[in-house]
Amino acid sequence: MGSAVEGITIALSKGRIFEETLPLLASAGITPLENPETSRRLIIPTNREDTRVVVVRATDAPTYVQYGAADIGVAGKDVLIEHGGDGLYQPINLGIARCRMMVAVPAGFDYERAVRQGARLRVATKYLKIAREHFAAKGVHVDLIKLYGSMELAPLAGLADAIVDLVSTGNTLKANDLVAVEHIADISARLIVNQAALKLKRDRIVPILDALSKKEAP
Ligand code: AMP
């Protein structure tokens, strides 16, 4: 499946993942010829005639690779857990776009006490699977509320008691009077590869994996 039968197609999302993947691709001899921040093109050629980049939404990268519309992609561990990873080979932790998945509550909310007392918490998040598994493992009863953006607003507006979200510098939490109360997981971006493409285009994909493996995070 997929249109990139002969060449190599790499799925990348705009922003942090694109910027931080560029030097890694360069080490594999691949340079995109346009920047998606300034170009509106969604398919970007590279210096290599047989290799192109498709610009996708971060949460769509695993889907493009799963169905073979892209041979290779880069996706955050958070996105991969939510996606489930079907049909994907995940050989390399690129160590880029690092952050932490955290539980956060409004400053002043006694989270530990609420948990101890067995309160049923309302938790807003974009990461339903991660949140469900985390609270189930702790035996905490929660009602999960799916949001698509600005989770920080939910406790402030009275929609939820807590949120599960990514935290990098912690500035967003601080600016909204929220505090992190639990660390769920360390997150970073992984290389993902379509399993069929790895077999069919081994001669071209393996050198890319080798170049990126040399940069692999500890
Ligand atoms: P910060 O203020 O630096 O802690 O960043 C927090 C905000 O950026 C939250 O809205 C997060 O959802 C988002 N964020 C932080 N790190 C990442 C990441 N690696 N990938 C996607 N979103 C992120």
Residues whose N, C-alpha, C, O or C-beta is under 5 A from the ligand:
A	BS01	AMP	A97 R98 C99 L166 V167 S168 T169 G170 N171 T172 L173
